[in-house]
C-alpha cells in the first residue's frame, strides 16, 4: 500500500497507463492524462506559494478539475479541505478561517461571493475553474497551461494529516475531522476489497465529490483501475443513459436517488443489463424500497454505512457474502465494530441488544481540528469512535441501525443539526423562541421542521422564515416546514425537548 495520497496518480499511470479512468460530460481521461494534469496543477499551486503542510480548500461542484485538484494538493504534501458546495459564503469564511487555509479552489459560480474572504483570513489566492474568471481570481486553466514543473515528491508519513473534512456540529458550528493519509487510503482500499471493485468495473455516480462516499469511489478508480463516469449533478434519465452507454457494472447512490429513478418514466426503457450490483449509503433504506430497486434493476442492492470521521465506509456487505436487507453489513478489514451501552461506552452489550455503534481501526480520524473538547467527547482514549447511531449486532457481526442517539437530521444523505438552524432563527426580529425537530419524508428520509414562538404583537409567515434561513444557511440545512406555536415542550430545567416537538404538529 502507498504511503500517502500524493503518490497515487503516478502509481496509477504506471499501472494502468492508457486505460480509461474518468469520464465527465463527454470527455474521457486516461490514467496517464490524469497524472499529467495533476503534475501541472501541482506545479501551478507550488508557484502560488503552496508548500507541504499548507491547507487548501476545495469548494467546487463535481468535475474533472475537482479530482485533479484533490490529487495535486496531496502531491505537494499539502492538506486537502473538501467542502460542500451548498455551504454559503459566510459558512465558507468560518471554515477557511478555522482551518487556516492558504488558498481556495472553486467553481466559477462560487468565486465572486467569496472574494472578500481574502481580506479576513490567511487565504492568499482564490483559484477558479472555467474560462470566465472573476476579477482578482487565478485561472485554473492558466495554471495548467503554464506547465510549471512540480517540485520533487516529498516524503510524507502515512500517519500525517491529509484531509480536514468538516461536519456540522451540535453547537451550530462545523467541526473539522482530521484524516490521516493511512485512513483515507485504507478506507478506499478496503471498500474496493469488500465490494470487489477493480479494472473490470465501470461505475456511474453523481455523489458529491467532497462527500466521503464519493471519495472511496474516486480512490477505487485511482488505486484499482475502476472506470468512473462522474455526473455533475444527479439526473435519473442521464444516469440511465450513461449506464447503457458505458455498460456500467455498478451504480452508487443515496436512497433518494433510487426513489427518483424508480419514479422516473425513463426506467421503462432503460437498458440496465450491464449492471452487476448497486450500492446505497448515506442513510438507511426501507427494506421494501430496496426490494423494489432490486426488482426494477434486476441486480442486488447492497447497503453500506460510513462517516466523515472515518474517511468513508465503516461497514458494508462483502460481495460474496450474505446480503441482509436492513443491515449495513459488517466491519471493513482491519477495523472493528461493537455495540456499546449508550450511557457507558466501556460496556459492550450482548448481541441483539440496542446500544451505540462504535468503530475502531486505522480509518478513525485523528480528532477534530483545533477542538480538543469535542475530540474527547467523540473519540475514546482506547481508539473507539462514537458514531451517534443506535443499533444492534447479530451473531455474525452484522449491524442493524435502529435510531440515532442525538437529534441529528439526515436529509438526502446530508447531516443537519437543529442547533445550527435554531441559532439562525434566533436572529430573526420577530422570533422569540425557535426549536427544530425532524419529520420523516418519503424522498429525503428526514426533513427539518421549525417550531416558532413569535414575539408579542409580531407577525411573520412560513415563507419569510424559510427565506431568512436561506440567507445564511446552505439550502439543505433550511427547514422545509414551519409551524407557529405558543410554546414548546421543555424539561424542568428549561431545555427544549426536541423529540417531543412532533406532539405540536397541526
C-alpha positions in Angstrom: 0.0 0.0 0.0 1.2 3.5 -0.8 2.3 5.8 2.0 0.4 8.9 1.0 -2.3 10.2 -1.3 0.1 12.3 -3.3 1.8 9.1 -4.6 -1.5 7.7 -6.1 -1.7 9.4 -9.5 1.9 8.4 -10.6 1.3 4.9 -9.4 -2.0 4.7 -11.3 -0.4 5.9 -14.5 2.4 3.4 -14.2 -0.1 0.5 -13.6 -3.0 1.4 -15.8 -1.4 3.8 -18.4 -3.7 4.5 -21.3 -6.8 2.7 -19.8 -9.9 4.9 -19.5 -10.1 6.3 -15.9 -12.6 9.1 -15.8 -15.5 10.2 -18.0 -17.0 13.6 -17.3 -19.6 15.3 -19.6 -18.4 13.5 -22.7 -14.7 13.9 -22.1 -12.6 10.8 -21.3 -9.3 10.8 -19.4 -6.8 8.1 -19.2 -4.7 7.4 -16.1 -1.7 8.9 -17.9 -3.7 12.1 -18.7 -4.9 12.5 -15.1 -1.3 12.1 -13.8 -0.1 14.7 -16.3 -2.8 17.2 -15.2 -2.1 16.5 -11.5 1.6 17.3 -12.1 0.8 20.5 -13.9 -1.7 21.6 -11.3 0.8 20.8 -8.5 3.4 23.0 -10.3 0.9 25.8 -10.6 -0.1 25.6 -6.9 3.5 25.5 -5.9 4.2 28.6 -7.9 1.4 30.3 -6.0 3.3 29.6 -2.8 1.5 26.4 -1.6 4.0 24.3 0.4 3.9 21.0 2.4 1.6 21.3 5.4 -0.5 24.2 3.9 -4.2 23.7 3.8 -6.1 24.3 0.5 -9.9 24.5 0.5 -11.7 22.7 -2.4 -15.1 24.4 -2.9 -16.4 23.2 -6.2 -19.0 21.1 -7.9 -18.3 17.7 -9.4 -15.9 18.0 -12.3 -12.6 16.5 -13.7 -10.9 19.7 -12.3 -12.1 18.7 -8.8 -10.4 15.3 -9.0 -7.2 16.8 -10.5 -7.1 19.5 -7.8 -7.6 17.0 -5.0 -4.6 14.9 -6.0 -2.5 18.0 -6.9 -2.9 19.3 -3.3 -1.8 16.0 -1.9 1.1 15.8 -4.5 2.6 18.8 -2.8 2.2 17.3 0.7 -0.4 19.9 1.4 -3.7 19.3 3.3 -7.0 18.9 1.5 -10.1 20.7 2.8 -13.0 19.5 0.7 -16.2 21.4 1.4 -19.8 21.0 0.4 -20.8 23.3 -2.4 -24.1 24.1 -0.7 -22.3 26.0 2.1 -22.9 29.7 1.9 -20.1 32.3 1.7 -20.4 33.0 5.5 -20.1 29.3 6.2 -17.0 29.1 3.9 -15.5 32.1 5.7 -15.8 30.3 9.0 -14.3 27.0 7.6 -11.2 28.6 5.9 -10.5 30.8 9.0 -10.9 27.8 11.3 -8.5 25.5 9.3 -6.2 28.4 8.3 -6.5 27.7 4.6 -3.9 29.3 2.3 -5.9 29.1 -0.9 -9.4 28.2 -2.2 -10.0 26.3 -5.4 -13.6 27.0 -6.5 -16.2 26.6 -9.2 -16.7 29.8 -11.3 -20.2 30.4 -9.9 -18.8 30.4 -6.3 -15.8 32.8 -6.8 -17.4 36.3 -6.8 -19.2 35.7 -3.5 -16.1 34.6 -1.6 -13.5 37.1 -2.9 -13.8 39.1 0.4 -12.6 36.1 2.3 -9.0 37.0 1.4 -9.4 40.2 3.5 -10.3 38.4 6.7 -8.3 35.1 6.5 -4.9 33.6 5.6 -6.2 32.9 2.1 -3.8 34.4 -0.4 -5.3 33.1 -3.7 -8.7 32.1 -5.0 -8.4 29.8 -8.0 -11.3 29.5 -10.4 -12.2 26.7 -12.8 -13.7 27.7 -16.1 -13.0 30.3 -18.7 -14.9 33.3 -17.2 -12.6 34.3 -14.4 -13.8 36.8 -11.8 -11.5 39.8 -11.2 -8.9 39.0 -8.6 -9.1 35.3 -9.1 -6.5 33.0 -10.6 -7.4 30.8 -13.6 -7.0 27.1 -13.0 -6.7 26.6 -16.8 -3.9 29.1 -16.9 -2.1 27.2 -14.1 -2.3 24.1 -16.2 -1.2 25.9 -19.4 1.8 27.4 -17.7 3.2 23.8 -17.4 5.3 24.7 -14.4 7.2 21.6 -13.2 6.0 20.2 -9.9 8.5 20.1 -7.0 10.3 16.9 -6.3 8.0 14.4 -4.5 8.0 14.9 -0.7 8.2 12.2 1.9 5.0 12.1 3.9 4.4 9.9 6.9 1.3 7.7 6.5 0.1 8.9 9.9 0.3 12.6 8.9 -2.7 14.8 8.3 -4.1 14.5 4.8 -7.6 15.9 5.0 -9.8 18.1 7.1 -13.4 17.2 6.4 -16.0 19.5 8.0 -19.1 18.0 9.5 -21.9 20.0 11.2 -21.7 20.4 14.9 -24.4 20.2 17.5 -23.4 23.6 18.8 -24.2 25.1 15.4 -20.6 25.3 14.2 -19.0 22.7 11.9 -16.1 20.6 13.2 -13.1 19.6 11.1 -12.5 15.9 11.2 -8.7 15.3 10.6 -8.0 12.3 8.5 -4.5 10.8 8.0 -3.2 9.5 4.7 -3.4 6.0 6.1 -7.1 6.4 7.0 -8.1 7.7 3.5 -6.0 5.1 1.6 -7.0 2.2 3.9 -10.7 3.1 3.6 -10.6 3.3 -0.2 -8.6 0.1 -0.4 -10.8 -1.9 1.9 -14.0 -0.7 0.4 -12.8 -1.9 -3.0 -11.7 -5.2 -1.3 -15.1 -5.8 0.3 -17.1 -4.8 -2.8 -14.7 -6.4 -5.3 -14.2 -3.2 -7.4 -11.5 -3.4 -10.0 -10.4 -2.7 -13.6 -13.3 -4.8 -14.9 -15.8 -2.4 -13.4 -17.4 0.8 -14.6 -19.1 3.0 -12.0 -21.7 5.7 -12.7 -22.1 8.2 -9.9 -23.4 11.6 -9.1 -22.4 11.6 -5.5 -20.8 15.0 -4.5 -17.0 14.8 -4.7 -16.5 16.3 -1.2 -18.5 13.5 0.4 -16.6 10.6 1.8 -18.8 8.1 -0.1 -17.7 9.7 -3.4 -14.1 9.7 -2.1 -13.9 6.0 -1.9 -15.2 5.7 -5.5 -12.5 8.1 -6.6 -9.9 6.0 -4.7 -11.2 2.9 -6.3 -10.7 4.4 -9.7 -7.2 5.6 -9.0 -5.9 2.7 -7.0 -7.6 -0.3 -8.6 -8.4 0.9 -12.2 -12.2 1.1 -11.9 -13.6 3.4 -14.6 -15.6 6.3 -13.1 -18.4 8.0 -15.1 -18.9 11.1 -13.0 -22.0 13.3 -13.3 -22.0 17.0 -12.2 -25.4 16.5 -10.6 -28.0 13.8 -10.3 -30.5 13.3 -13.1 -32.3 9.9 -13.3 -32.6 10.0 -17.1 -28.9 10.9 -17.5 -27.9 8.1 -15.1 -29.9 5.6 -17.1 -28.3 6.8 -20.4 -24.8 6.5 -19.1 -25.3 3.1 -17.5 -26.3 1.9 -21.0 -23.7 3.9 -23.0 -20.7 2.9 -20.9 -22.0 -0.6 -20.0 -21.7 0.3 -16.3 -21.4 -2.6 -13.9 -22.1 -0.6 -10.7 -24.3 2.3 -9.7 -23.7 4.1 -6.4 -26.3 6.4 -4.8 -28.2 7.6 -1.7 -31.8 6.4 -1.1 -33.4 9.5 -2.6 -31.6 8.8 -5.9 -33.1 5.4 -6.2 -36.5 6.7 -5.3 -36.3 9.3 -8.1 -35.1 6.6 -10.5 -37.9 4.3 -9.6 -40.4 7.1 -10.3 -38.9 8.3 -13.5 -40.7 7.3 -16.7 -37.3 6.6 -18.4 -36.9 3.5 -16.3 -39.4 1.7 -18.6 -37.0 1.9 -21.4 -33.7 1.9 -19.6 -31.1 -0.7 -20.6 -29.6 -1.8 -17.2 -28.5 -5.2 -18.4 -24.8 -4.4 -17.9 -25.2 -3.8 -14.1 -23.9 -6.4 -11.8 -24.7 -4.7 -8.5 -25.8 -1.4 -6.9 -24.8 0.2 -3.6 -26.7 2.6 -1.3 -25.5 4.7 1.6 -25.9 8.0 3.3 -28.9 6.8 5.3 -30.7 3.6 6.0 -33.2 2.5 3.3 -36.5 0.7 4.0 -36.4 -2.9 3.0 -39.5 -2.7 0.8 -37.8 0.1 -1.2 -34.6 -2.0 -1.5 -36.6 -4.9 -2.8 -38.4 -2.6 -5.4 -35.0 -1.4 -6.6 -33.7 -5.0 -7.0 -36.8 -5.9 -8.9 -36.6 -2.9 -11.3 -32.8 -3.1 -11.8 -32.5 -6.9 -11.6 -29.3 -6.8 -9.5 -28.5 -6.9 -5.8 -28.7 -3.6 -3.9 -26.1 -3.6 -1.2 -26.2 -1.2 1.8 -23.2 0.5 3.3 -22.5 2.9 6.2 -19.9 5.5 6.9 -19.0 8.8 8.4 -16.8 11.8 7.7 -14.9 10.9 10.9 -13.8 7.5 9.4 -12.8 8.8 5.9 -15.5 6.8 4.2 -17.1 3.4 5.0 -17.1 1.6 8.3 -19.4 -1.2 7.3 -20.8 -3.0 4.2 -21.6 -6.4 2.9 -18.8 -8.4 1.2 -19.8 -9.1 -2.4 -19.6 -12.9 -1.9 -21.3 -12.8 1.5 -25.0 -12.8 2.6 -26.7 -9.5 1.6 -29.0 -8.9 4.5 -31.5 -6.1 3.7 -32.0 -3.8 6.7 -28.4 -4.3 7.8 -25.4 -2.1 7.0 -23.2 -5.2 7.0 -20.0 -5.9 8.9 -16.8 -4.1 9.6 -14.2 -3.4 7.0 -11.0 -5.5 7.2 -8.5 -4.2 9.9 -11.4 -2.5 11.6 -13.8 -3.3 14.5 -17.4 -2.5 15.2 -19.2 -3.0 18.5 -22.4 -2.0 20.2 -21.8 -0.1 23.4 -24.0 0.8 26.3 -25.3 4.3 25.3 -24.6 5.5 28.9 -21.3 3.7 29.4 -19.1 3.3 26.3 -16.8 0.9 28.1 -19.5 -1.7 28.4 -20.1 -3.8 25.2 -23.6 -5.1 25.0 -24.6 -8.7 24.2 -25.6 -9.5 20.7 -29.1 -8.4 19.9 -29.3 -5.5 22.4 -29.7 -1.9 21.3 -26.8 0.5 22.0 -24.5 2.9 20.3 -22.5 1.8 17.3 -18.8 2.4 17.8 -15.9 1.8 15.4 -12.1 1.4 15.8 -9.2 0.9 13.4 -6.8 2.7 11.1 -9.7 4.6 9.4 -10.7 6.5 12.5 -10.0 10.3 12.5 -7.1 11.9 14.3 -9.5 14.2 16.1 -11.3 17.5 15.4 -9.0 20.3 14.2 -8.4 22.7 17.0 -11.1 21.3 19.2 -9.8 19.0 21.9 -13.0 19.1 23.9 -15.2 17.8 21.0 -12.5 15.2 20.2 -12.6 13.8 23.8 -16.4 13.6 23.5 -16.2 11.6 20.3 -13.0 9.6 20.5 -12.3 7.3 23.5 -8.7 7.1 24.7 -8.5 3.4 23.5 -9.4 4.5 20.0 -13.1 3.7 19.9 -15.1 6.3 18.0 -18.7 7.2 18.9 -20.9 7.1 15.8 -24.0 8.6 17.4 -26.1 5.8 15.8 -28.0 3.3 17.8 -28.1 -0.2 16.6 -27.9 -3.9 17.2 -25.4 -6.6 16.1 -26.4 -10.1 15.2 -24.4 -13.3 15.8 -22.4 -12.9 12.6 -21.3 -9.3 13.3 -23.8 -7.7 11.0 -25.1 -4.3 12.3 -28.7 -3.1 12.1 -29.3 0.7 12.7 -32.4 1.4 14.6 -32.2 5.0 15.6 -29.9 8.0 16.3 -28.5 8.8 19.6 -28.6 12.5 19.0 -31.0 14.8 17.3 -29.3 14.9 14.0 -31.5 15.2 11.0 -30.3 13.2 7.9 -31.8 14.7 4.8 -30.9 13.2 1.5 -27.6 12.0 2.9 -26.6 15.3 4.4 -26.2 15.8 8.2 -28.3 18.7 9.6 -28.2 19.7 13.2 -31.1 21.6 14.9 -28.9 23.9 17.0 -27.4 25.4 13.8 -30.8 26.2 12.4 -32.0 27.5 15.8 -29.0 29.8 16.0 -30.0 31.5 12.8 -33.7 31.6 13.6 -33.0 33.3 16.9 -31.6 36.3 14.9 -34.9 37.0 13.2 -36.5 40.1 14.6 -40.0 38.5 15.0 -38.8 35.3 16.7 -38.9 34.9 20.5 -38.0 31.2 20.6 -37.2 28.6 17.9 -37.0 24.9 18.2 -36.2 22.5 15.3 -37.2 18.9 15.1 -37.3 16.2 12.4 -40.0 14.7 10.4 -40.0 11.6 8.1 -40.0 12.3 4.4 -40.6 9.8 1.6 -37.9 11.2 -0.7 -35.3 12.8 1.6 -35.6 10.4 4.5 -35.9 13.2 7.1 -36.6 16.9 6.9 -36.2 19.7 9.4 -39.3 21.4 10.8 -39.1 24.7 12.8 -41.5 25.5 15.6 -41.6 29.2 16.2 -42.8 31.3 19.1 -43.3 34.8 17.9 -42.6 37.9 19.9 -45.6 39.7 21.3 -47.5 41.6 18.6 -45.0 40.4 15.9 -46.2 38.8 12.7 -44.4 36.6 10.2 -45.1 33.9 7.6 -43.6 30.5 6.9 -42.1 31.7 3.6 -40.4 34.6 5.4 -38.8 32.3 8.0 -37.5 29.9 5.3 -36.2 32.8 3.2 -34.4 34.2 6.2 -32.7 30.9 6.8 -31.6 30.7 3.2 -29.7 33.9 3.5 -27.1 32.3 5.8 -27.6 28.5 5.6 -27.0 26.0 2.9 -30.3 25.1 1.2 -30.2 21.5 2.6 -30.0 22.8 6.2 -33.0 25.1 5.9 -36.3 24.0 7.5 -38.8 22.7 5.0 -41.8 23.3 7.2 -42.6 26.0 9.8 -45.3 26.0 12.5 -46.1 28.9 14.8 -46.8 27.8 18.3 -47.4 29.4 21.7 -44.7 27.3 23.4 -42.6 24.2 23.0 -42.1 21.2 25.3 -39.3 21.7 27.8 -37.7 19.8 30.7 -37.8 21.1 34.2 -34.6 23.0 33.6 -36.0 24.7 30.6 -34.2 22.6 27.9 -36.2 22.1 24.8 -37.3 18.5 24.3 -36.8 18.2 20.6 -38.1 14.6 20.4 -41.5 15.8 21.8 -41.9 18.6 19.2 -43.9 16.4 17.0 -46.7 16.4 19.6 -47.4 20.0 18.5 -47.9 19.1 14.9 -51.1 20.7 13.5 
